[in-house]
């Protein structure tokens, strides 16, 4: 320590300067208006109290005042509520740590739980979307039978459908012409007679009461290891009708022939025989049909159809196109017992 500083006894050096009156440190100042030396130094030891009346016990500045009937609670820390900031700024507590006032301290675990729930929901939605796509693909899948058909066969079927549509359009125009002729006056009677004759012929062919000729096809079924069943023949008849067949008859190996109409039934007979409309036929069986030969042949050759089924049983199917096919077998007219025309 330098000579210019003096020890005051308080632990702090005092700069050199004029010394206050009164002598050395610790001695009273002789001036009447001099301040008390205890007030000049806050670190000075307390002076002994002047004799006087004993002080009454009372609450100090640092102790809370207890209200009557209420016990004071000592929480180990005194917080000055007036020092709290209204804006949520931290204030000092009794332990010396600053705590924010008015802020929410939400636990981090809640945020993690929310993220976990959202992840589970996303995974569930993705799984549901995948299941929906699989079901949709299975629903809209193509027919395996048509998918295995060759392109030229599909083109031929489409062409046959267009030709059939054209024929139907021609029939519509013919009926419209007949209607106009029926309404034309003097020619109405003759036109009505001609129209009635034509319709009677068509109904006679469909009912099997009249013979028919026209372009068509012959289909012969030869048995192999297994006999030709009634189900195979019925499937062939239905395929031919769907392909536009207009008249059909079936013949057996013994030349017995039966006209096929809408009410014709087929049953399996003894020793591989076939019963058609109550008449027994033996193989091989030949169906003569009038219609578009190409369309009917394509219908029977569709993969998984009649030809594939017969060949799978060890048999064989032979086709023969005819420019003029004749369906000459007749069916006994059906007598109606209950149906009546609408007048």
Buried (B, 14 or more C-beta within 10 A) or exposed (E): EEEEEBEBEEEEEBEEEEEEEBEEBEEEBEEEEEEEBEEEBEEBEEEEEEEEEEEEEEEEEEEEEEEEEEEEEEEEEEEEEEEBEEEEEEBEBEEEEEEEEEEEEEEEEEEEEEEEEEEEEEEEEEEEEEEEEEEEEEEEEEEEEEEEBEEEBEEBBEEBEEBBEEEEEEEEEEEEEBEEBBEEEEEEEEBEEEBEEEEEEEEBBBBBBBBBEBEBBBBBBBBEEEBBBBEBBBBBBEBBBEBBBBBBBBBBEEEBBBBBBEEBEBEBBEEEBBBBBEEBBBBBBBBBBBBBBBBBBBBBBBBEBBBEBBEEBEBBBEBBEBEEBBBEBBBEEEEEEEEEEEE
